[in-house]
């Protein structure tokens, strides 16, 4: 599945976008090709939508659309700034 570029996981039972066992951790293996992702309708996307979006955009660098919305440069910069230290920590592992 390394060539997967569109993934819709909306309206499932995904609880968390953060932590050691989360959806973003697993999707990072697809990040070179993953461009479109839908997670809306899951608990992870509805509890704190603004933080969720920033986290997903920060860690999935090549993502172009999240939940049917185009990711613009301003959102990407804000996401990278907010999660800069976490990204460095993850990349160092």
HTML snippet that shows the backbone in 3Dmol.js (N, CA, C, O; Angstrom):
<script src="https://3Dmol.org/build/3Dmol-min.js"></script>
<div id="view" style="width:600px;height:400px;position:relative"></div>
<script>
const pdb = `
ATOM      1  N   UNK A   1       0.804  -1.199   0.000  1.00  0.00           N
ATOM      2  CA  UNK A   1       0.000   0.000   0.000  1.00  0.00           C
ATOM      3  C   UNK A   1       0.850   1.267   0.000  1.00  0.00           C
ATOM      4  O   UNK A   1       0.323   2.349   0.261  1.00  0.00           O
ATOM      5  N   UNK A   2       2.108   1.170  -0.276  1.00  0.00           N
ATOM      6  CA  UNK A   2       2.959   2.360  -0.267  1.00  0.00           C
ATOM      7  C   UNK A   2       2.615   3.336  -1.383  1.00  0.00           C
ATOM      8  O   UNK A   2       3.008   4.501  -1.320  1.00  0.00           O
ATOM      9  N   UNK A   3       1.891   2.888  -2.401  1.00  0.00           N
ATOM     10  CA  UNK A   3       1.506   3.774  -3.493  1.00  0.00           C
ATOM     11  C   UNK A   3       0.126   4.384  -3.306  1.00  0.00           C
ATOM     12  O   UNK A   3      -0.349   5.107  -4.181  1.00  0.00           O
ATOM     13  N   UNK A   4      -0.519   4.109  -2.198  1.00  0.00           N
ATOM     14  CA  UNK A   4      -1.841   4.635  -1.906  1.00  0.00           C
ATOM     15  C   UNK A   4      -1.782   6.155  -1.837  1.00  0.00           C
ATOM     16  O   UNK A   4      -0.954   6.712  -1.116  1.00  0.00           O
ATOM     17  N   UNK A   5      -2.661   6.833  -2.586  1.00  0.00           N
ATOM     18  CA  UNK A   5      -2.640   8.294  -2.522  1.00  0.00           C
ATOM     19  C   UNK A   5      -3.965   8.902  -2.072  1.00  0.00           C
ATOM     20  O   UNK A   5      -4.018  10.093  -1.766  1.00  0.00           O
ATOM     21  N   UNK A   6      -5.035   8.111  -2.025  1.00  0.00           N
ATOM     22  CA  UNK A   6      -6.325   8.577  -1.528  1.00  0.00           C
ATOM     23  C   UNK A   6      -6.834   7.560  -0.513  1.00  0.00           C
ATOM     24  O   UNK A   6      -6.875   6.362  -0.794  1.00  0.00           O
ATOM     25  N   UNK A   7      -7.221   8.040   0.671  1.00  0.00           N
ATOM     26  CA  UNK A   7      -7.697   7.144   1.710  1.00  0.00           C
ATOM     27  C   UNK A   7      -8.862   7.785   2.443  1.00  0.00           C
ATOM     28  O   UNK A   7      -8.742   8.888   2.975  1.00  0.00           O
ATOM     29  N   UNK A   8      -9.982   7.093   2.469  1.00  0.00           N
ATOM     30  CA  UNK A   8     -11.150   7.568   3.189  1.00  0.00           C
ATOM     31  C   UNK A   8     -11.438   6.630   4.354  1.00  0.00           C
ATOM     32  O   UNK A   8     -11.789   5.467   4.156  1.00  0.00           O
ATOM     33  N   UNK A   9     -11.288   7.143   5.554  1.00  0.00           N
ATOM     34  CA  UNK A   9     -11.555   6.393   6.779  1.00  0.00           C
ATOM     35  C   UNK A   9     -12.654   7.066   7.591  1.00  0.00           C
ATOM     36  O   UNK A   9     -12.772   6.834   8.795  1.00  0.00           O
ATOM     37  N   UNK A  10     -13.449   7.891   6.940  1.00  0.00           N
ATOM     38  CA  UNK A  10     -14.499   8.630   7.627  1.00  0.00           C
ATOM     39  C   UNK A  10     -15.550   7.717   8.224  1.00  0.00           C
ATOM     40  O   UNK A  10     -15.800   6.615   7.735  1.00  0.00           O
ATOM     41  N   UNK A  11     -16.166   8.212   9.307  1.00  0.00           N
ATOM     42  CA  UNK A  11     -17.271   7.529   9.977  1.00  0.00           C
ATOM     43  C   UNK A  11     -16.920   6.119  10.423  1.00  0.00           C
ATOM     44  O   UNK A  11     -17.682   5.179  10.199  1.00  0.00           O
ATOM     45  N   UNK A  12     -15.781   5.982  11.046  1.00  0.00           N
ATOM     46  CA  UNK A  12     -15.361   4.721  11.638  1.00  0.00           C
ATOM     47  C   UNK A  12     -15.244   4.915  13.146  1.00  0.00           C
ATOM     48  O   UNK A  12     -15.857   5.825  13.703  1.00  0.00           O
ATOM     49  N   UNK A  13     -14.487   4.094  13.788  1.00  0.00           N
ATOM     50  CA  UNK A  13     -14.347   4.164  15.243  1.00  0.00           C
ATOM     51  C   UNK A  13     -12.940   4.579  15.654  1.00  0.00           C
ATOM     52  O   UNK A  13     -12.417   4.098  16.660  1.00  0.00           O
ATOM     53  N   UNK A  14     -12.335   5.459  14.891  1.00  0.00           N
ATOM     54  CA  UNK A  14     -10.972   5.910  15.186  1.00  0.00           C
ATOM     55  C   UNK A  14     -11.037   6.923  16.321  1.00  0.00           C
ATOM     56  O   UNK A  14     -11.656   7.979  16.194  1.00  0.00           O
ATOM     57  N   UNK A  15     -10.396   6.588  17.420  1.00  0.00           N
ATOM     58  CA  UNK A  15     -10.496   7.381  18.647  1.00  0.00           C
ATOM     59  C   UNK A  15      -9.490   8.518  18.741  1.00  0.00           C
ATOM     60  O   UNK A  15      -9.829   9.605  19.207  1.00  0.00           O
ATOM     61  N   UNK A  16      -8.246   8.280  18.301  1.00  0.00           N
ATOM     62  CA  UNK A  16      -7.180   9.238  18.584  1.00  0.00           C
ATOM     63  C   UNK A  16      -6.315   9.522  17.367  1.00  0.00           C
ATOM     64  O   UNK A  16      -6.022   8.633  16.568  1.00  0.00           O
ATOM     65  N   UNK A  17      -5.920  10.766  17.246  1.00  0.00           N
ATOM     66  CA  UNK A  17      -4.967  11.145  16.212  1.00  0.00           C
ATOM     67  C   UNK A  17      -3.581  11.342  16.807  1.00  0.00           C
ATOM     68  O   UNK A  17      -2.619  11.551  16.067  1.00  0.00           O
ATOM     69  N   UNK A  18      -3.459  11.281  18.133  1.00  0.00           N
ATOM     70  CA  UNK A  18      -2.199  11.499  18.839  1.00  0.00           C
ATOM     71  C   UNK A  18      -1.865  10.308  19.703  1.00  0.00           C
ATOM     72  O   UNK A  18      -2.712   9.446  19.939  1.00  0.00           O
ATOM     73  N   UNK A  19      -0.631  10.254  20.178  1.00  0.00           N
ATOM     74  CA  UNK A  19      -0.214   9.185  21.073  1.00  0.00           C
ATOM     75  C   UNK A  19       0.550   8.108  20.324  1.00  0.00           C
ATOM     76  O   UNK A  19       0.773   8.211  19.118  1.00  0.00           O
ATOM     77  N   UNK A  20       0.945   7.081  21.046  1.00  0.00           N
ATOM     78  CA  UNK A  20       1.771   6.032  20.454  1.00  0.00           C
ATOM     79  C   UNK A  20       1.020   5.133  19.488  1.00  0.00           C
ATOM     80  O   UNK A  20       1.610   4.621  18.536  1.00  0.00           O
ATOM     81  N   UNK A  21      -0.259   4.934  19.714  1.00  0.00           N
ATOM     82  CA  UNK A  21      -1.037   4.038  18.878  1.00  0.00           C
ATOM     83  C   UNK A  21      -2.175   4.824  18.237  1.00  0.00           C
ATOM     84  O   UNK A  21      -3.325   4.728  18.664  1.00  0.00           O
ATOM     85  N   UNK A  22      -1.843   5.606  17.202  1.00  0.00           N
ATOM     86  CA  UNK A  22      -2.843   6.470  16.597  1.00  0.00           C
ATOM     87  C   UNK A  22      -2.811   6.346  15.085  1.00  0.00           C
ATOM     88  O   UNK A  22      -1.877   5.782  14.514  1.00  0.00           O
ATOM     89  N   UNK A  23      -3.814   6.864  14.463  1.00  0.00           N
ATOM     90  CA  UNK A  23      -3.953   6.734  13.017  1.00  0.00           C
ATOM     91  C   UNK A  23      -2.834   7.456  12.256  1.00  0.00           C
ATOM     92  O   UNK A  23      -2.364   6.947  11.239  1.00  0.00           O
ATOM     93  N   UNK A  24      -2.408   8.605  12.718  1.00  0.00           N
ATOM     94  CA  UNK A  24      -1.368   9.363  12.012  1.00  0.00           C
ATOM     95  C   UNK A  24      -0.036   8.620  12.050  1.00  0.00           C
ATOM     96  O   UNK A  24       0.709   8.634  11.070  1.00  0.00           O
ATOM     97  N   UNK A  25       0.267   7.976  13.167  1.00  0.00           N
ATOM     98  CA  UNK A  25       1.500   7.194  13.274  1.00  0.00           C
ATOM     99  C   UNK A  25       1.572   6.156  12.152  1.00  0.00           C
ATOM    100  O   UNK A  25       2.612   6.002  11.511  1.00  0.00           O
ATOM    101  N   UNK A  26       0.480   5.454  11.921  1.00  0.00           N
ATOM    102  CA  UNK A  26       0.465   4.429  10.873  1.00  0.00           C
ATOM    103  C   UNK A  26       0.458   5.027   9.471  1.00  0.00           C
ATOM    104  O   UNK A  26       1.051   4.465   8.549  1.00  0.00           O
ATOM    105  N   UNK A  27      -0.200   6.146   9.312  1.00  0.00           N
ATOM    106  CA  UNK A  27      -0.269   6.765   7.989  1.00  0.00           C
ATOM    107  C   UNK A  27       1.041   7.423   7.571  1.00  0.00           C
ATOM    108  O   UNK A  27       1.255   7.673   6.384  1.00  0.00           O
ATOM    109  N   UNK A  28       1.908   7.702   8.520  1.00  0.00           N
ATOM    110  CA  UNK A  28       3.205   8.295   8.170  1.00  0.00           C
ATOM    111  C   UNK A  28       3.991   7.387   7.240  1.00  0.00           C
ATOM    112  O   UNK A  28       4.825   7.871   6.475  1.00  0.00           O
ATOM    113  N   UNK A  29       3.745   6.077   7.287  1.00  0.00           N
ATOM    114  CA  UNK A  29       4.404   5.142   6.373  1.00  0.00           C
ATOM    115  C   UNK A  29       3.965   5.364   4.932  1.00  0.00           C
ATOM    116  O   UNK A  29       4.657   4.946   4.004  1.00  0.00           O
ATOM    117  N   UNK A  30       2.835   6.009   4.737  1.00  0.00           N
ATOM    118  CA  UNK A  30       2.310   6.277   3.399  1.00  0.00           C
ATOM    119  C   UNK A  30       2.528   7.719   2.978  1.00  0.00           C
ATOM    120  O   UNK A  30       2.085   8.119   1.901  1.00  0.00           O
ATOM    121  N   UNK A  31       3.191   8.493   3.794  1.00  0.00           N
ATOM    122  CA  UNK A  31       3.189   9.940   3.577  1.00  0.00           C
ATOM    123  C   UNK A  31       3.816  10.404   2.268  1.00  0.00           C
ATOM    124  O   UNK A  31       3.496  11.499   1.805  1.00  0.00           O
ATOM    125  N   UNK A  32       4.683   9.630   1.663  1.00  0.00           N
ATOM    126  CA  UNK A  32       5.280  10.085   0.406  1.00  0.00           C
ATOM    127  C   UNK A  32       4.261  10.167  -0.719  1.00  0.00           C
ATOM    128  O   UNK A  32       4.398  11.001  -1.613  1.00  0.00           O
ATOM    129  N   UNK A  33       3.239   9.313  -0.689  1.00  0.00           N
ATOM    130  CA  UNK A  33       2.252   9.301  -1.749  1.00  0.00           C
ATOM    131  C   UNK A  33       0.867   9.734  -1.308  1.00  0.00           C
ATOM    132  O   UNK A  33       0.064  10.138  -2.149  1.00  0.00           O
ATOM    133  N   UNK A  34       0.560   9.665  -0.035  1.00  0.00           N
ATOM    134  CA  UNK A  34      -0.774   9.996   0.446  1.00  0.00           C
ATOM    135  C   UNK A  34      -1.045  11.480   0.269  1.00  0.00           C
ATOM    136  O   UNK A  34      -0.365  12.319   0.860  1.00  0.00           O
ATOM    137  N   UNK A  35      -2.045  11.800  -0.550  1.00  0.00           N
ATOM    138  CA  UNK A  35      -2.366  13.192  -0.842  1.00  0.00           C
ATOM    139  C   UNK A  35      -3.760  13.597  -0.386  1.00  0.00           C
ATOM    140  O   UNK A  35      -4.023  14.778  -0.160  1.00  0.00           O
ATOM    141  N   UNK A  36      -4.649  12.628  -0.250  1.00  0.00           N
ATOM    142  CA  UNK A  36      -6.033  12.913   0.118  1.00  0.00           C
ATOM    143  C   UNK A  36      -6.419  11.984   1.262  1.00  0.00           C
ATOM    144  O   UNK A  36      -6.293  10.765   1.148  1.00  0.00           O
ATOM    145  N   UNK A  37      -6.892  12.565   2.367  1.00  0.00           N
ATOM    146  CA  UNK A  37      -7.269  11.780   3.540  1.00  0.00           C
ATOM    147  C   UNK A  37      -8.585  12.311   4.101  1.00  0.00           C
ATOM    148  O   UNK A  37      -8.785  13.519   4.231  1.00  0.00           O
ATOM    149  N   UNK A  38      -9.461  11.392   4.425  1.00  0.00           N
ATOM    150  CA  UNK A  38     -10.721  11.750   5.079  1.00  0.00           C
ATOM    151  C   UNK A  38     -10.838  10.963   6.379  1.00  0.00           C
ATOM    152  O   UNK A  38     -10.809   9.732   6.384  1.00  0.00           O
ATOM    153  N   UNK A  39     -10.970  11.693   7.473  1.00  0.00           N
ATOM    154  CA  UNK A  39     -11.164  11.100   8.789  1.00  0.00           C
ATOM    155  C   UNK A  39     -12.417  11.655   9.471  1.00  0.00           C
ATOM    156  O   UNK A  39     -12.735  11.266  10.595  1.00  0.00           O
ATOM    157  N   UNK A  40     -13.122  12.553   8.803  1.00  0.00           N
ATOM    158  CA  UNK A  40     -14.286  13.182   9.429  1.00  0.00           C
ATOM    159  C   UNK A  40     -15.317  12.119   9.823  1.00  0.00           C
ATOM    160  O   UNK A  40     -15.463  11.090   9.163  1.00  0.00           O
ATOM    161  N   UNK A  41     -16.023  12.403  10.912  1.00  0.00           N
ATOM    162  CA  UNK A  41     -17.000  11.467  11.416  1.00  0.00           C
ATOM    163  C   UNK A  41     -16.441  10.504  12.454  1.00  0.00           C
ATOM    164  O   UNK A  41     -17.168   9.676  13.002  1.00  0.00           O
ATOM    165  N   UNK A  42     -15.156  10.618  12.716  1.00  0.00           N
ATOM    166  CA  UNK A  42     -14.509   9.824  13.760  1.00  0.00           C
ATOM    167  C   UNK A  42     -14.336  10.689  15.006  1.00  0.00           C
ATOM    168  O   UNK A  42     -14.278  11.915  14.920  1.00  0.00           O
ATOM    169  N   UNK A  43     -14.256  10.042  16.150  1.00  0.00           N
ATOM    170  CA  UNK A  43     -14.039  10.770  17.399  1.00  0.00           C
ATOM    171  C   UNK A  43     -12.762  11.602  17.342  1.00  0.00           C
ATOM    172  O   UNK A  43     -12.721  12.716  17.866  1.00  0.00           O
ATOM    173  N   UNK A  44     -11.726  11.067  16.711  1.00  0.00           N
ATOM    174  CA  UNK A  44     -10.450  11.785  16.646  1.00  0.00           C
ATOM    175  C   UNK A  44     -10.568  13.124  15.913  1.00  0.00           C
ATOM    176  O   UNK A  44      -9.796  14.045  16.179  1.00  0.00           O
ATOM    177  N   UNK A  45     -11.520  13.236  15.002  1.00  0.00           N
ATOM    178  CA  UNK A  45     -11.660  14.458  14.207  1.00  0.00           C
ATOM    179  C   UNK A  45     -12.672  15.437  14.789  1.00  0.00           C
ATOM    180  O   UNK A  45     -12.687  16.608  14.410  1.00  0.00           O
ATOM    181  N   UNK A  46     -13.509  14.975  15.697  1.00  0.00           N
ATOM    182  CA  UNK A  46     -14.581  15.839  16.181  1.00  0.00           C
ATOM    183  C   UNK A  46     -14.347  16.420  17.574  1.00  0.00           C
ATOM    184  O   UNK A  46     -14.960  17.428  17.925  1.00  0.00           O
ATOM    185  N   UNK A  47     -13.477  15.810  18.370  1.00  0.00           N
ATOM    186  CA  UNK A  47     -13.278  16.302  19.732  1.00  0.00           C
ATOM    187  C   UNK A  47     -12.620  17.674  19.785  1.00  0.00           C
ATOM    188  O   UNK A  47     -13.032  18.532  20.566  1.00  0.00           O
ATOM    189  N   UNK A  48     -11.619  17.880  18.973  1.00  0.00           N
ATOM    190  CA  UNK A  48     -10.937  19.176  18.912  1.00  0.00           C
ATOM    191  C   UNK A  48     -10.481  19.387  17.475  1.00  0.00           C
ATOM    192  O   UNK A  48      -9.309  19.183  17.160  1.00  0.00           O
ATOM    193  N   UNK A  49     -11.403  19.796  16.600  1.00  0.00           N
ATOM    194  CA  UNK A  49     -11.108  19.827  15.161  1.00  0.00           C
ATOM    195  C   UNK A  49      -9.911  20.674  14.746  1.00  0.00           C
ATOM    196  O   UNK A  49      -9.171  20.277  13.846  1.00  0.00           O
ATOM    197  N   UNK A  50      -9.700  21.826  15.374  1.00  0.00           N
ATOM    198  CA  UNK A  50      -8.573  22.662  14.939  1.00  0.00           C
ATOM    199  C   UNK A  50      -7.245  22.013  15.301  1.00  0.00           C
ATOM    200  O   UNK A  50      -6.321  22.018  14.487  1.00  0.00           O
ATOM    201  N   UNK A  51      -7.125  21.458  16.496  1.00  0.00           N
ATOM    202  CA  UNK A  51      -5.883  20.774  16.864  1.00  0.00           C
ATOM    203  C   UNK A  51      -5.660  19.535  16.011  1.00  0.00           C
ATOM    204  O   UNK A  51      -4.535  19.250  15.600  1.00  0.00           O
ATOM    205  N   UNK A  52      -6.716  18.811  15.750  1.00  0.00           N
ATOM    206  CA  UNK A  52      -6.638  17.611  14.907  1.00  0.00           C
ATOM    207  C   UNK A  52      -6.075  17.951  13.528  1.00  0.00           C
ATOM    208  O   UNK A  52      -5.168  17.278  13.039  1.00  0.00           O
ATOM    209  N   UNK A  53      -6.611  18.985  12.914  1.00  0.00           N
ATOM    210  CA  UNK A  53      -6.146  19.360  11.573  1.00  0.00           C
ATOM    211  C   UNK A  53      -4.677  19.765  11.589  1.00  0.00           C
ATOM    212  O   UNK A  53      -3.908  19.347  10.722  1.00  0.00           O
ATOM    213  N   UNK A  54      -4.288  20.564  12.554  1.00  0.00           N
ATOM    214  CA  UNK A  54      -2.894  21.002  12.630  1.00  0.00           C
ATOM    215  C   UNK A  54      -1.959  19.815  12.811  1.00  0.00           C
ATOM    216  O   UNK A  54      -0.895  19.760  12.195  1.00  0.00           O
ATOM    217  N   UNK A  55      -2.349  18.878  13.646  1.00  0.00           N
ATOM    218  CA  UNK A  55      -1.512  17.709  13.904  1.00  0.00           C
ATOM    219  C   UNK A  55      -1.368  16.856  12.643  1.00  0.00           C
ATOM    220  O   UNK A  55      -0.257  16.478  12.270  1.00  0.00           O
ATOM    221  N   UNK A  56      -2.466  16.560  12.003  1.00  0.00           N
ATOM    222  CA  UNK A  56      -2.434  15.717  10.800  1.00  0.00           C
ATOM    223  C   UNK A  56      -1.614  16.384   9.693  1.00  0.00           C
ATOM    224  O   UNK A  56      -0.788  15.734   9.052  1.00  0.00           O
ATOM    225  N   UNK A  57      -1.838  17.656   9.474  1.00  0.00           N
ATOM    226  CA  UNK A  57      -1.108  18.384   8.423  1.00  0.00           C
ATOM    227  C   UNK A  57       0.385  18.443   8.735  1.00  0.00           C
ATOM    228  O   UNK A  57       1.208  18.330   7.827  1.00  0.00           O
ATOM    229  N   UNK A  58       0.740  18.617   9.994  1.00  0.00           N
ATOM    230  CA  UNK A  58       2.150  18.692  10.372  1.00  0.00           C
ATOM    231  C   UNK A  58       2.877  17.381  10.117  1.00  0.00           C
ATOM    232  O   UNK A  58       4.020  17.385   9.659  1.00  0.00           O
ATOM    233  N   UNK A  59       2.232  16.274  10.404  1.00  0.00           N
ATOM    234  CA  UNK A  59       2.910  14.985  10.298  1.00  0.00           C
ATOM    235  C   UNK A  59       2.776  14.313   8.936  1.00  0.00           C
ATOM    236  O   UNK A  59       3.585  13.447   8.602  1.00  0.00           O
ATOM    237  N   UNK A  60       1.794  14.683   8.158  1.00  0.00           N
ATOM    238  CA  UNK A  60       1.627  14.102   6.818  1.00  0.00           C
ATOM    239  C   UNK A  60       1.947  15.186   5.803  1.00  0.00           C
ATOM    240  O   UNK A  60       1.058  15.871   5.295  1.00  0.00           O
ATOM    241  N   UNK A  61       3.212  15.324   5.524  1.00  0.00           N
ATOM    242  CA  UNK A  61       3.757  16.459   4.769  1.00  0.00           C
ATOM    243  C   UNK A  61       3.229  16.610   3.340  1.00  0.00           C
ATOM    244  O   UNK A  61       3.098  17.732   2.853  1.00  0.00           O
ATOM    245  N   UNK A  62       2.928  15.513   2.672  1.00  0.00           N
ATOM    246  CA  UNK A  62       2.502  15.598   1.273  1.00  0.00           C
ATOM    247  C   UNK A  62       1.000  15.623   1.092  1.00  0.00           C
ATOM    248  O   UNK A  62       0.509  15.606  -0.036  1.00  0.00           O
ATOM    249  N   UNK A  63       0.268  15.664   2.185  1.00  0.00           N
ATOM    250  CA  UNK A  63      -1.179  15.702   2.120  1.00  0.00           C
ATOM    251  C   UNK A  63      -1.641  17.001   1.473  1.00  0.00           C
ATOM    252  O   UNK A  63      -1.178  18.082   1.836  1.00  0.00           O
ATOM    253  N   UNK A  64      -2.550  16.891   0.518  1.00  0.00           N
ATOM    254  CA  UNK A  64      -3.070  18.080  -0.175  1.00  0.00           C
ATOM    255  C   UNK A  64      -4.497  18.398   0.259  1.00  0.00           C
ATOM    256  O   UNK A  64      -4.904  19.560   0.270  1.00  0.00           O
ATOM    257  N   UNK A  65      -5.255  17.364   0.617  1.00  0.00           N
ATOM    258  CA  UNK A  65      -6.633  17.544   1.062  1.00  0.00           C
ATOM    259  C   UNK A  65      -6.855  16.763   2.350  1.00  0.00           C
ATOM    260  O   UNK A  65      -6.433  15.613   2.472  1.00  0.00           O
ATOM    261  N   UNK A  66      -7.517  17.396   3.301  1.00  0.00           N
ATOM    262  CA  UNK A  66      -7.904  16.730   4.533  1.00  0.00           C
ATOM    263  C   UNK A  66      -9.392  16.985   4.738  1.00  0.00           C
ATOM    264  O   UNK A  66      -9.831  18.132   4.814  1.00  0.00           O
ATOM    265  N   UNK A  67     -10.151  15.921   4.825  1.00  0.00           N
ATOM    266  CA  UNK A  67     -11.600  16.018   5.009  1.00  0.00           C
ATOM    267  C   UNK A  67     -12.245  16.918   3.951  1.00  0.00           C
ATOM    268  O   UNK A  67     -13.067  17.780   4.263  1.00  0.00           O
ATOM    269  N   UNK A  68     -11.862  16.701   2.721  1.00  0.00           N
ATOM    270  CA  UNK A  68     -12.420  17.385   1.543  1.00  0.00           C
ATOM    271  C   UNK A  68     -12.053  18.866   1.458  1.00  0.00           C
ATOM    272  O   UNK A  68     -12.643  19.599   0.664  1.00  0.00           O
ATOM    273  N   UNK A  69     -11.098  19.312   2.253  1.00  0.00           N
ATOM    274  CA  UNK A  69     -10.669  20.704   2.201  1.00  0.00           C
ATOM    275  C   UNK A  69      -9.216  20.790   1.759  1.00  0.00           C
ATOM    276  O   UNK A  69      -8.365  20.037   2.234  1.00  0.00           O
ATOM    277  N   UNK A  70      -8.941  21.715   0.845  1.00  0.00           N
ATOM    278  CA  UNK A  70      -7.583  21.944   0.372  1.00  0.00           C
ATOM    279  C   UNK A  70      -6.735  22.500   1.508  1.00  0.00           C
ATOM    280  O   UNK A  70      -7.161  23.407   2.223  1.00  0.00           O
ATOM    281  N   UNK A  71      -5.551  21.961   1.669  1.00  0.00           N
ATOM    282  CA  UNK A  71      -4.620  22.442   2.695  1.00  0.00           C
ATOM    283  C   UNK A  71      -3.793  23.560   2.079  1.00  0.00           C
ATOM    284  O   UNK A  71      -3.001  23.321   1.169  1.00  0.00           O
ATOM    285  N   UNK A  72      -3.975  24.774   2.572  1.00  0.00           N
ATOM    286  CA  UNK A  72      -3.220  25.900   2.012  1.00  0.00           C
ATOM    287  C   UNK A  72      -1.903  26.090   2.763  1.00  0.00           C
ATOM    288  O   UNK A  72      -1.679  25.495   3.817  1.00  0.00           O
ATOM    289  N   UNK A  73      -1.062  26.909   2.212  1.00  0.00           N
ATOM    290  CA  UNK A  73       0.274  27.125   2.771  1.00  0.00           C
ATOM    291  C   UNK A  73       0.219  27.706   4.179  1.00  0.00           C
ATOM    292  O   UNK A  73       1.051  27.364   5.019  1.00  0.00           O
ATOM    293  N   UNK A  74      -0.744  28.577   4.447  1.00  0.00           N
ATOM    294  CA  UNK A  74      -0.871  29.167   5.776  1.00  0.00           C
ATOM    295  C   UNK A  74      -1.162  28.123   6.842  1.00  0.00           C
ATOM    296  O   UNK A  74      -0.582  28.158   7.927  1.00  0.00           O
ATOM    297  N   UNK A  75      -2.055  27.199   6.535  1.00  0.00           N
ATOM    298  CA  UNK A  75      -2.368  26.127   7.477  1.00  0.00           C
ATOM    299  C   UNK A  75      -1.156  25.234   7.679  1.00  0.00           C
ATOM    300  O   UNK A  75      -0.864  24.823   8.802  1.00  0.00           O
ATOM    301  N   UNK A  76      -0.454  24.934   6.601  1.00  0.00           N
ATOM    302  CA  UNK A  76       0.729  24.077   6.706  1.00  0.00           C
ATOM    303  C   UNK A  76       1.807  24.732   7.579  1.00  0.00           C
ATOM    304  O   UNK A  76       2.420  24.063   8.410  1.00  0.00           O
ATOM    305  N   UNK A  77       2.035  26.024   7.395  1.00  0.00           N
ATOM    306  CA  UNK A  77       3.035  26.732   8.200  1.00  0.00           C
ATOM    307  C   UNK A  77       2.637  26.766   9.669  1.00  0.00           C
ATOM    308  O   UNK A  77       3.480  26.568  10.544  1.00  0.00           O
ATOM    309  N   UNK A  78       1.360  27.016   9.947  1.00  0.00           N
ATOM    310  CA  UNK A  78       0.873  27.041  11.326  1.00  0.00           C
ATOM    311  C   UNK A  78       1.015  25.660  11.968  1.00  0.00           C
ATOM    312  O   UNK A  78       1.401  25.548  13.132  1.00  0.00           O
ATOM    313  N   UNK A  79       0.708  24.625  11.216  1.00  0.00           N
ATOM    314  CA  UNK A  79       0.824  23.253  11.718  1.00  0.00           C
ATOM    315  C   UNK A  79       2.273  22.903  12.028  1.00  0.00           C
ATOM    316  O   UNK A  79       2.568  22.336  13.080  1.00  0.00           O
ATOM    317  N   UNK A  80       3.166  23.237  11.121  1.00  0.00           N
ATOM    318  CA  UNK A  80       4.588  22.930  11.326  1.00  0.00           C
ATOM    319  C   UNK A  80       5.155  23.690  12.517  1.00  0.00           C
ATOM    320  O   UNK A  80       5.958  23.153  13.281  1.00  0.00           O
ATOM    321  N   UNK A  81       4.736  24.934  12.672  1.00  0.00           N
ATOM    322  CA  UNK A  81       5.209  25.739  13.797  1.00  0.00           C
ATOM    323  C   UNK A  81       4.706  25.169  15.129  1.00  0.00           C
ATOM    324  O   UNK A  81       5.465  25.077  16.093  1.00  0.00           O
ATOM    325  N   UNK A  82       3.446  24.793  15.177  1.00  0.00           N
ATOM    326  CA  UNK A  82       2.857  24.274  16.419  1.00  0.00           C
ATOM    327  C   UNK A  82       3.474  22.947  16.830  1.00  0.00           C
ATOM    328  O   UNK A  82       3.644  22.695  18.023  1.00  0.00           O
ATOM    329  N   UNK A  83       3.813  22.092  15.871  1.00  0.00           N
ATOM    330  CA  UNK A  83       4.272  20.736  16.178  1.00  0.00           C
ATOM    331  C   UNK A  83       5.745  20.499  15.819  1.00  0.00           C
ATOM    332  O   UNK A  83       6.171  19.356  15.651  1.00  0.00           O
ATOM    333  N   UNK A  84       6.501  21.565  15.705  1.00  0.00           N
ATOM    334  CA  UNK A  84       7.901  21.480  15.305  1.00  0.00           C
ATOM    335  C   UNK A  84       8.715  20.532  16.190  1.00  0.00           C
ATOM    336  O   UNK A  84       9.443  19.681  15.677  1.00  0.00           O
ATOM    337  N   UNK A  85       8.598  20.669  17.495  1.00  0.00           N
ATOM    338  CA  UNK A  85       9.383  19.827  18.412  1.00  0.00           C
ATOM    339  C   UNK A  85       8.961  18.361  18.333  1.00  0.00           C
ATOM    340  O   UNK A  85       9.812  17.471  18.360  1.00  0.00           O
ATOM    341  N   UNK A  86       7.661  18.103  18.235  1.00  0.00           N
ATOM    342  CA  UNK A  86       7.173  16.727  18.138  1.00  0.00           C
ATOM    343  C   UNK A  86       7.658  16.058  16.859  1.00  0.00           C
ATOM    344  O   UNK A  86       7.992  14.874  16.853  1.00  0.00           O
ATOM    345  N   UNK A  87       7.693  16.821  15.787  1.00  0.00           N
ATOM    346  CA  UNK A  87       8.165  16.289  14.505  1.00  0.00           C
ATOM    347  C   UNK A  87       9.639  15.929  14.611  1.00  0.00           C
ATOM    348  O   UNK A  87      10.054  14.869  14.142  1.00  0.00           O
ATOM    349  N   UNK A  88      10.424  16.790  15.214  1.00  0.00           N
ATOM    350  CA  UNK A  88      11.856  16.507  15.397  1.00  0.00           C
ATOM    351  C   UNK A  88      12.068  15.250  16.219  1.00  0.00           C
ATOM    352  O   UNK A  88      12.921  14.421  15.903  1.00  0.00           O
ATOM    353  N   UNK A  89      11.274  15.118  17.288  1.00  0.00           N
ATOM    354  CA  UNK A  89      11.377  13.936  18.151  1.00  0.00           C
ATOM    355  C   UNK A  89      11.034  12.658  17.389  1.00  0.00           C
ATOM    356  O   UNK A  89      11.725  11.646  17.509  1.00  0.00           O
ATOM    357  N   UNK A  90       9.973  12.715  16.615  1.00  0.00           N
ATOM    358  CA  UNK A  90       9.546  11.538  15.842  1.00  0.00           C
ATOM    359  C   UNK A  90      10.582  11.184  14.774  1.00  0.00           C
ATOM    360  O   UNK A  90      10.897  10.012  14.572  1.00  0.00           O
ATOM    361  N   UNK A  91      11.101  12.191  14.102  1.00  0.00           N
ATOM    362  CA  UNK A  91      12.093  11.959  13.041  1.00  0.00           C
ATOM    363  C   UNK A  91      13.395  11.394  13.594  1.00  0.00           C
ATOM    364  O   UNK A  91      14.117  10.681  12.897  1.00  0.00           O
ATOM    365  N   UNK A  92      13.689  11.716  14.849  1.00  0.00           N
ATOM    366  CA  UNK A  92      14.923  11.225  15.461  1.00  0.00           C
ATOM    367  C   UNK A  92      14.832   9.749  15.838  1.00  0.00           C
ATOM    368  O   UNK A  92      15.857   9.096  16.032  1.00  0.00           O
ATOM    369  N   UNK A  93      13.626   9.222  15.943  1.00  0.00           N
ATOM    370  CA  UNK A  93      13.447   7.810  16.338  1.00  0.00           C
ATOM    371  C   UNK A  93      13.812   6.845  15.240  1.00  0.00           C
ATOM    372  O   UNK A  93      13.712   5.632  15.426  1.00  0.00           O
TER     373      UNK A  93
END
`;
const viewer = $3Dmol.createViewer("view");
viewer.addModel(pdb, "pdb");
viewer.setStyle({}, {cartoon: {color: "spectrum"}});
viewer.zoomTo();
viewer.render();
</script>
